[in-house]
Amino acid sequence: MDRLTINACYDEEASVWVATNDALGVATEAESLDVLEYKLREMLPELVELNGIDCPRPVQFTLVSEKSSVAFA
């Protein structure tokens, strides 16, 4: 695996971005995508190691974000 994919969805009720990846067992949240990306940069190397994921160093990841919205007529 060359690059990890982390999914981020906006939780309207909590007003936070929630990032998840089942293979790593990661679930974390932050008030912005920038803060979320920073947290993931800190967390992912350790989670890759703990979960025995075969991934080159430095750990590269793609953060895929999704946020629902409404367009006004």
C-alpha positions as CSV (number, residue, x, y, z in Angstrom):
1,M,0.0,0.0,0.0
2,D,1.6,3.2,-1.1
3,R,-0.9,5.7,0.1
4,L,-3.7,5.6,2.7
5,T,-7.2,6.9,2.1
6,I,-8.8,8.6,5.0
7,N,-12.5,9.6,4.7
8,A,-13.7,12.8,6.4
9,C,-17.4,13.7,6.7
10,Y,-18.8,16.9,8.2
11,D,-21.1,16.3,11.2
12,E,-23.6,19.1,11.1
13,E,-25.0,18.4,14.6
14,A,-21.6,18.5,16.3
15,S,-20.1,21.1,13.9
16,V,-16.9,19.0,13.4
17,W,-15.1,17.0,10.7
18,V,-14.9,13.3,11.5
19,A,-12.1,11.2,9.9
20,T,-12.3,7.4,9.7
21,N,-10.3,4.5,8.3
22,D,-11.4,1.0,9.3
23,A,-8.1,-0.7,8.5
24,L,-6.3,1.6,10.9
25,G,-9.1,1.8,13.4
26,V,-8.8,5.6,13.3
27,A,-11.7,7.8,14.2
28,T,-10.9,11.4,15.1
29,E,-12.5,14.8,14.8
30,A,-11.6,18.4,14.5
31,E,-13.3,21.8,13.9
32,S,-11.7,22.3,10.5
33,L,-10.1,20.2,7.8
34,D,-6.7,21.9,8.4
35,V,-6.7,20.9,12.1
36,L,-7.9,17.4,11.1
37,E,-5.1,17.0,8.6
38,Y,-2.6,18.1,11.3
39,K,-4.0,15.5,13.8
40,L,-3.8,12.8,11.2
41,R,-0.2,13.7,10.4
42,E,0.6,13.1,14.0
43,M,-1.5,9.9,14.5
44,L,-1.0,7.9,11.3
45,P,2.6,6.8,11.6
46,E,1.9,5.3,15.0
47,L,-1.3,3.7,13.9
48,V,0.4,2.2,10.8
49,E,3.0,0.7,13.1
50,L,0.5,-0.6,15.6
51,N,-1.7,-2.2,13.0
52,G,1.2,-3.8,11.0
53,I,0.2,-2.0,7.8
54,D,2.8,-2.4,5.1
55,C,3.3,1.2,4.1
56,P,6.4,3.1,3.1
57,R,7.7,5.9,5.3
58,P,7.0,8.7,5.4
59,V,3.3,7.7,5.5
60,Q,1.4,9.3,2.7
61,F,-2.4,9.7,2.8
62,T,-5.2,11.2,0.9
63,L,-7.9,13.0,2.9
64,V,-11.3,12.6,1.1
65,S,-13.8,15.0,2.4
66,E,-17.6,15.1,2.1
67,K,-20.0,17.8,3.2
68,S,-23.7,18.0,2.3
69,S,-25.1,21.4,1.6
70,V,-28.2,23.0,0.2
71,A,-28.3,25.5,-2.7
72,F,-30.7,28.4,-2.4
73,A,-33.1,29.1,-5.3
